[in-house]
Amino acid sequence: MLAPLVLPFQITVTAFAVLWCVGALTLRKPRRIAWLSLAAVLLFIPSCAGVMAIVDLQRYGRFDYATASEIPDDGYIELPATATDITLYRNGAGHWAKFAIDLPSLRSWIYERRSLRPDLNRHHDDDEWLSKASEHQRPDRLELNQQIFGDRFPETGWTYDPSMLQVQVSRSDRGGGYTVWHVPSTGETYISAGYW
């Protein structure tokens, strides 16, 4: 969970080390160097926060890609290679994505992802891939599913479709993984991923 802090910390430490060395060479008197050191200690956390704000503007937020191959490989974003029309929202704890993919390709990708951690993905069967479009959901269940979907994708404007298939992939024994919603008739797919 501390991964988002590493890069801003490294940038701030490097900048402060360079500035301190230049200042120490310029000031040369021990008393002035002591004041410089005190200033560096007091300004470190606010400077780190400022660097983080600037870095976060570049790495978090909404990003649009035509294909999955355009997404920078950082080891966190996992989407099918055949996904197209991708809208990706990144944050420090995970990502949300909407993309288009056919059901057989999605199914193959889900099985591949589950095979990476079979110990965490044992209790899944082929019934989860059966279309629920013909099933009539009780109004309370439909409302609950809409609320869950809305909570998973806040401020995106994406809406729940009652015909969605919902599957889950566990990637970490600490709870990391993702939930995927897929509309078989349109190929619209939504993923909510959490890093733990």
C-alpha positions as CSV (number, residue, x, y, z in Angstrom):
1,M,0.0,0.0,0.0
2,L,3.0,2.3,0.3
3,A,3.9,2.0,-3.4
4,P,2.4,5.4,-4.4
5,L,4.8,7.1,-1.9
6,V,8.0,5.6,-3.2
7,L,8.6,7.7,-6.3
8,P,7.8,11.1,-4.7
9,F,10.0,10.1,-1.7
10,Q,12.9,9.3,-4.1
11,I,12.5,12.5,-6.0
12,T,12.4,14.6,-2.9
13,V,15.4,12.9,-1.3
14,T,17.5,13.4,-4.4
15,A,16.5,17.0,-4.8
16,F,17.2,17.8,-1.1
17,A,20.5,16.0,-1.2
18,V,21.7,18.0,-4.2
19,L,20.4,21.3,-2.8
20,W,21.9,20.5,0.6
21,C,25.3,19.8,-0.9
22,V,25.3,22.9,-3.1
23,G,24.1,25.0,0.0
24,A,26.8,23.5,2.2
25,L,29.5,24.2,-0.3
26,T,28.3,27.7,-0.7
27,L,27.7,28.6,3.0
28,R,30.8,26.8,4.3
29,K,30.3,27.9,8.0
30,P,29.1,25.2,10.4
31,R,26.4,27.4,11.9
32,R,24.9,28.2,8.5
33,I,25.1,24.5,7.5
34,A,23.2,23.7,10.7
35,W,20.4,26.1,9.8
36,L,20.3,24.7,6.3
37,S,20.0,21.2,7.8
38,L,17.2,22.3,10.1
39,A,15.4,23.9,7.1
40,A,15.7,20.7,5.1
41,V,14.3,18.6,7.9
42,L,11.3,21.0,8.4
43,L,10.6,21.3,4.7
44,F,11.0,17.7,3.8
45,I,7.4,16.5,4.4
46,P,5.7,19.5,2.8
47,S,8.1,19.2,-0.2
48,C,7.4,15.5,-0.5
49,A,3.6,16.2,-0.5
50,G,4.1,18.8,-3.2
51,V,6.1,16.4,-5.4
52,M,3.5,13.7,-4.8
53,A,0.7,16.1,-6.0
54,I,2.6,16.8,-9.2
55,V,3.5,13.2,-9.8
56,D,0.0,12.0,-9.1
57,L,-1.4,14.4,-11.8
58,Q,0.6,12.4,-14.3
59,R,0.0,8.8,-13.1
60,Y,-3.5,8.9,-11.8
61,G,-6.8,9.9,-13.3
62,R,-8.6,9.0,-16.5
63,F,-6.8,7.7,-19.6
64,D,-8.2,6.5,-22.9
65,Y,-6.6,3.9,-25.1
66,A,-7.7,2.3,-28.4
67,T,-6.1,-1.1,-27.6
68,A,-4.5,-2.8,-24.5
69,S,-1.1,-2.7,-26.1
70,E,-1.0,1.1,-25.7
71,I,-1.3,0.9,-21.9
72,P,2.1,1.4,-20.2
73,D,3.3,-1.8,-18.5
74,D,3.8,-1.0,-14.8
75,G,3.0,-4.4,-13.4
76,Y,-0.3,-3.4,-12.0
77,I,-2.8,-2.9,-14.8
78,E,-4.1,-6.3,-16.0
79,L,-6.4,-6.2,-19.0
80,P,-7.0,-8.7,-21.8
81,A,-4.6,-8.2,-24.8
82,T,-7.6,-8.2,-27.1
83,A,-9.5,-5.4,-25.2
84,T,-10.4,-2.3,-27.3
85,D,-11.9,1.1,-26.7
86,I,-10.5,1.3,-23.2
87,T,-11.3,3.9,-20.6
88,L,-9.0,3.5,-17.6
89,Y,-9.2,5.3,-14.2
90,R,-6.1,4.8,-12.1
91,N,-5.7,5.6,-8.4
92,G,-3.1,4.5,-5.8
93,A,-5.2,1.6,-4.6
94,G,-6.4,0.1,-7.9
95,H,-8.0,0.9,-11.2
96,W,-11.3,0.8,-13.0
97,A,-11.7,0.1,-16.6
98,K,-14.4,-0.1,-19.3
99,F,-13.5,-1.9,-22.5
100,A,-14.9,-4.0,-25.3
101,I,-14.2,-7.7,-25.7
102,D,-16.0,-10.8,-26.9
103,L,-17.1,-13.4,-24.4
104,P,-14.8,-16.2,-25.5
105,S,-11.7,-14.0,-25.3
106,L,-12.7,-12.7,-21.9
107,R,-13.4,-16.1,-20.6
108,S,-10.0,-17.4,-21.7
109,W,-8.3,-14.4,-20.1
110,I,-10.2,-14.9,-16.8
111,Y,-9.1,-18.6,-16.7
112,E,-5.5,-17.6,-17.5
113,R,-5.5,-15.0,-14.6
114,R,-7.1,-17.5,-12.2
115,S,-4.5,-20.1,-13.1
116,L,-1.8,-17.8,-11.7
117,R,-3.2,-18.4,-8.2
118,P,-5.2,-21.6,-8.3
119,D,-5.1,-21.8,-4.5
120,L,-7.2,-18.6,-4.3
121,N,-9.5,-19.3,-7.3
122,R,-10.9,-22.8,-6.5
123,H,-14.6,-22.2,-6.1
124,H,-15.7,-21.2,-9.7
125,D,-17.6,-23.2,-12.2
126,D,-19.0,-22.8,-15.7
127,D,-22.4,-21.7,-14.4
128,E,-21.0,-18.2,-13.7
129,W,-20.7,-17.7,-17.5
130,L,-24.4,-18.5,-18.3
131,S,-26.3,-15.5,-19.4
132,K,-28.6,-14.0,-16.8
133,A,-30.5,-11.9,-19.3
134,S,-33.5,-14.3,-19.2
135,E,-33.6,-14.3,-15.4
136,H,-35.9,-11.7,-13.9
137,Q,-34.2,-10.2,-10.9
138,R,-36.2,-9.3,-7.8
139,P,-36.5,-5.5,-7.5
140,D,-34.5,-5.5,-4.2
141,R,-31.7,-7.6,-5.7
142,L,-31.6,-5.4,-8.8
143,E,-31.4,-2.3,-6.6
144,L,-28.6,-3.9,-4.6
145,N,-26.6,-4.9,-7.7
146,Q,-27.1,-1.3,-9.1
147,Q,-25.8,0.1,-5.8
148,I,-22.8,-2.2,-5.7
149,F,-21.9,-1.4,-9.3
150,G,-22.3,2.3,-8.7
151,D,-20.1,2.1,-5.5
152,R,-17.4,0.3,-7.5
153,F,-17.3,2.9,-10.2
154,P,-18.0,6.3,-8.6
155,E,-18.1,9.4,-10.7
156,T,-17.7,7.5,-14.0
157,G,-21.3,7.6,-15.2
158,W,-21.3,3.9,-16.0
159,T,-24.6,2.1,-15.4
160,Y,-25.5,-1.4,-14.3
161,D,-27.1,-3.6,-16.9
162,P,-29.3,-6.5,-15.4
163,S,-27.9,-8.9,-18.1
164,M,-24.3,-8.5,-16.9
165,L,-22.2,-11.5,-16.0
166,Q,-20.1,-11.0,-12.9
167,V,-16.9,-12.9,-12.3
168,Q,-14.1,-12.5,-9.8
169,V,-10.4,-13.2,-9.8
170,S,-8.3,-13.3,-6.6
171,R,-4.7,-12.3,-7.1
172,S,-3.5,-12.0,-3.5
173,D,-4.2,-13.8,-0.2
174,R,-4.5,-10.3,1.3
175,G,-7.6,-9.5,-0.7
176,G,-6.2,-8.1,-4.0
177,G,-7.9,-9.0,-7.2
178,Y,-10.7,-7.8,-9.4
179,T,-14.3,-8.1,-10.2
180,V,-15.4,-8.1,-13.9
181,W,-18.8,-7.3,-15.2
182,H,-19.6,-8.3,-18.9
183,V,-22.6,-7.6,-21.1
184,P,-22.6,-10.5,-23.5
185,S,-24.9,-8.8,-26.1
186,T,-22.6,-5.8,-26.5
187,G,-19.2,-6.9,-25.3
188,E,-19.0,-4.0,-22.9
189,T,-16.9,-5.1,-20.0
190,Y,-16.1,-3.3,-16.7
191,I,-13.3,-4.2,-14.2
192,S,-12.7,-3.0,-10.7
193,A,-9.3,-3.9,-9.4
194,G,-7.7,-3.5,-6.0
195,Y,-4.1,-3.7,-5.1
196,W,-3.2,-5.1,-1.7
